Amino acid sequence: MNQATAPLAALSLSVNAHVVPWVDRLLREADALRVQVRRADCGACIVDAGIAAPGSVAAGLLIGEICMAGFGTVALRCGAVDGWPTWLDVRSSQPVLACLASQYAGWSLAASKEETGAKKFFALGSGPARALAAKEPLFEELGYRDRAERGVLVLEVDQSPPDVVLRKLLRDCALAAEALTVILTPTTSAAGTTQVVARVLEVALHKAHELGFALADIVDGAACAPLPAPSSDGVEAMGRTNDAILYGGLVHLSVRGSEAAARDLAQRLPSCNSRDHGRSFAEIFKEVAYDFYKIDPALFAPAEVWVSNLDSGKSWHSGKADMALLQRLWLQP
């Protein structure tokens, strides 16, 4: 295993150790951020950022940076740019580490009715604690696994995880109960909507990975996307956050390597390459009977992409944001 085939193999940075100041700030400023902190029966720290607690955009910005393990910034930009008043700016100089080894929602967590004693539970875990458990094949590809005394995981859920799931997290992450923080961010909340749209750069990194681009050659990334108002309807809320990236997400990747590979990445990455492009995500999702796997994978990408080759100094551009579509979806007539 080497840096060419496993881009993080030589990296000694700990995503969980690095993010501790961000997590401590969330806990310390819970009242100001309108989140609630409690201890689960097993002893893990639970942060409610939008279920019983109201949450806030400010909490979502901080949680977005926690998802990136503090190796990226998420900032709110105001001003009626392209007909929408609020945008998120996301940047990282460790994009593979921040986005794929940490932020990507790739850890499948489930419990049956029999295990919970109530209704079944399912969530995709994102954030630094994924790298402690390293349950996903992606970590072998990256050549990365973390070791730390504390861990934090983010779940996009509208219910607290049952005890059986929390205990699984503790076992898989090899953490003491008091050392685990689990942040709950339903997409219907302000914090949930914000932290999902803050994944605009991660969506580009994941698509680049799916296209077979050498991740070790991606050295910097910047992105932005419009921030919609949350919806109280779960499918509509998810649709809005996806549409923000698919039709409003702008991404600039700085890479090394061959010009041909950089040009190909720029051309193949945008969402306009999908057969499903041009319709709202909620409409598409309903049409496929709420089965993600029936949606064209090419759709999960930012709207517009620039790729700059740092070795040659040349840049390529492809795709186009469709703010008119977003305005039709988000604005009242």
N, C-alpha and C positions, 0 to 999 in steps of 0.2 A: 504494500500500500504506500503510495507516494503522493506528493502534492498535486501531480497532474491528474491522477485518478480519484483522489480523495482530498478535496480542496482545503479541508480544515485539519488534516492529519498532523501538521507541524505546529498547530496553534495551541498555546498554553492558557489562553484566556478562559475564565469561568463565567458563564452567563449568569448563574445563580448567585455567585459571590459578588459580581459586578453590580447586579440590580438591587442589592440590599438597600442602599440609600433611597431609591425610588419607592420601594415597598414601605420602608419606614415612614417616608413622607405621607404616603396614602393613609397609613394607620394613624399617624400623628395629627393629620389635618382632616380626619374623617368628618367632623361636624361641618367644617367650612366647605368640603366637597360634597356634602349631603349623601354620604354613604354610611352604612352601619356595620360595625365590627362586633363579632361575637365568637365564642369558642364552641365548637361542636362537642358532642358528648365524648368523642374520642380524643379531644384536645387540640385538634387542628384549628387554625384561625380562619374564619369565614368572613369575607367582605361582601356585603350586599350592596351592589352599585345600581340597583334598579328594580328589584322585586318588591320588597316592602319599603325600602328606602327610595327616595325620589331620584337620587343620583344627579349628575350634572355633566355638561359638556367638559368642564374643567377636569372632572374625574376621568372622563373618557380620554382626554388628551394624555393624562398621566398614565392611565392603564395602557394606552397605546405604546407609550415608551417602555412600560414594564414588559409588555409582550415582546418588545425588541431587546429586552435585557439591558436597557440603557445604552445600547450601541447604536441608537438612532434617535432622532428628534421628531416630535410631532407638534406642530404649531397651528394655531387658528389665525387665518388671514381674513380680514373683513374688507369689503369694498365690492361694488356691483360689477365684478369681472364676468364678462360673457353672460350677463343677465342673471347671475346668482350672487347673493350677498356674502356668503361665508364659504371659505375653502380651507382644506387642510393641506399643509405643506409637510412632507415627510422626507427625511434625509438620513443617509447612513454611509459611513466610510468603511463599514464592515458588513456589507449587505448580505452576504451568504450566511454569516454567523447570526446576524440580527434577524433576518427574515426567515431563513429555512431551518436553522438549528434552534430557533427560539419561537418566533412569532407564528409560524405556520400552524394551523389547526389540524394536526395530524394524528393525535393520540385518541383512539376510539375507546370510550369508556361506557360500559353498559351493565345493567343489573336487571334481572327478571323480577316479576311480581313476587315470586316465591322468595327471592333473595332480599327484597326490600320490605316485604310484609305489607306492601301497599301497591302503588302502580309502578310499572317498569320505568327505568331511567336510561337515557342515552345522551351522551354529549361528546363533542370533540374537544379535547384539551389542547390549549395553545400556551405558549410562554416557556420560560426557562426550565421548569421542572421536567419538561419532555426529555431534555438532554440528560437528566439524572437516570431516568428509567430506560431511555433509548430503545423503546419497544418497536419503533418503526424501522423498516429497511433503509429509509433515508439516511439514518445516522451511520450506517455502515458505508454508504456511498460517500458521505461527507468525511468519514474518518474521524468522527468527533463523539466523545462522551464526556459528560461533566461529572465532577465530584465536588460536593459542597456540603456545608453543615446546615444550610437553609435552602428552601425551595419555594417557588411560587408558580401557580398554574391558574389560567384564566379559562372559564367555561361560559359559553353563550347559552344560558339556560334561564328558564322562568321558574325553576324550583331548586331548592337546595339539594345537593347530592346526598344520597342516603349513606348511612354509616358504612355499609359494605363497600361502597365505592371509595370513600375516604380512607378506609383501612387498606384497600388495594393500592391507593396512591402512596401511602406511607411505606408499604412493603416494597413496591417497585422502585421507589425513589430512595429507599434505605434512609429514611428520615425519622427522627423523633417527632411525636405528634405536635409538640409546640413549635417545631421548626418549619411546618408546612403552612403556607397561606394559599387559600383558594378564593379567587375573585369571581363573583357571579355578575354577568352583564347581559341581561336579556336584550335582544335586538330592538324590542319595543321601547326601550328607555333611551334617554339622551346619552348616557355613558356608553350603552351598547351600540347605538348607531355610530357614535364617534369612533370607538375603537375598531369597528369593522371597516369603516371608510379609511381609517389609518393604515389598512392593509394594502393600499394601492401599490406600493413598491413591492411588497411581498408577493402579490398576484403576478407581477412581472417576473420576479425571480423564479417563482414556481413554474410559470409558462416557459421560461428559458430552459429550465431543467427538463421539462417535458419534451421540448424541442431538441434536446441533446446537446445544447451549447455547453462548452466547458466552463463549469462554475468557477473554477480557479482563475479564469480570465476576467471575471466580473469584479472590478475593484472599487467602484463607487456607484451610488445611486441617489437620485432625487426624483420626487414625484409630487403631484398634487391632485386633488379631487374635490368636487363640490360637496358640501355637507348638507344633506336634506334634513327636514324635520322628521322626528320619529313618528311612526304610526302605531296606534294601539292594536292593530290587526297584525298578527305574527307574520303571515305570508306577505302582506303589503310592506311591512317593515323590512323584511329580508329583501324584498324586491327593490326597495329604494336604495338600500346600501349596495346591492350588486349593481344596479343601474348607474349609481354614482361613479363606479369604477369602470364599468363596461362602456359607458357612453360619455363620461366626463373625466376619466383618469388620464393624466399626462405623465409620462415617465421618461427620464433621461438616464441611460446607463453608460458608464464609462468602462471600457473593456480593453484588454490587451489581446494579442494574438493576430490571426490573419484578417486582412481586410474582407476577404470573401465571407468568413464566418460572421463578422460584424454586420455586413450588409444583409446577409441572409437572416440574421436574428431580427434586424429592424423590419424587414419585409414580412416575416412570418409571425411576429409576436402580437400585433394588435387584434382586438376582438372582431374587426371587420372581416377577418378571414373565416368567420363562422357562418354556417348556413342559417343559424338562428338570429344573427345580428339584425337589429332594426326594430325589435319588439321588446316590450318591457319584460324583465325577468319574471315578475309575478305571473304574467300571462303565459309565458313559456312553461313555467313550473306547474301551473294548473293544467296545462295542455298535456303534459306527460304524467299526469296523475301523481304529482309530487314525488317523482322518482328522479333524483339528481343524475343517476347513471344513464338516463335516457336523453339528457341534454348534451348537445355537441360540446366536447371538452374544449374545443377551440374558442368557445365564447368566453371562457374564464380568463380574461386578459384585459389590460387597460385599453382605452380607446385610441390613444395616440402615443407614438414612441419615437424617441431619438436615441441613436446609438453612436457614441463617439469612440473611435479607436485611438488610444493614447500613444500607440507606437508610431502610427502614421499621421495623426492629427486630423484625420478625415471623419466626417460625421454623415449619418444617413437618417432619413425620416420616413415614417409610414403611418397610415391611419389618420383618423380625424375625429375630434370630439363632436358630439351631436347634442349641443345644448338646447336646440329647439325641441328635440324629443324630451329632454328632461324637464323643460318648462311645461310642456303639455302634460306630463305625468305629475308634476309636483305643484303647479300653480293653479289656483281656482280661476275659472273664466270670469 
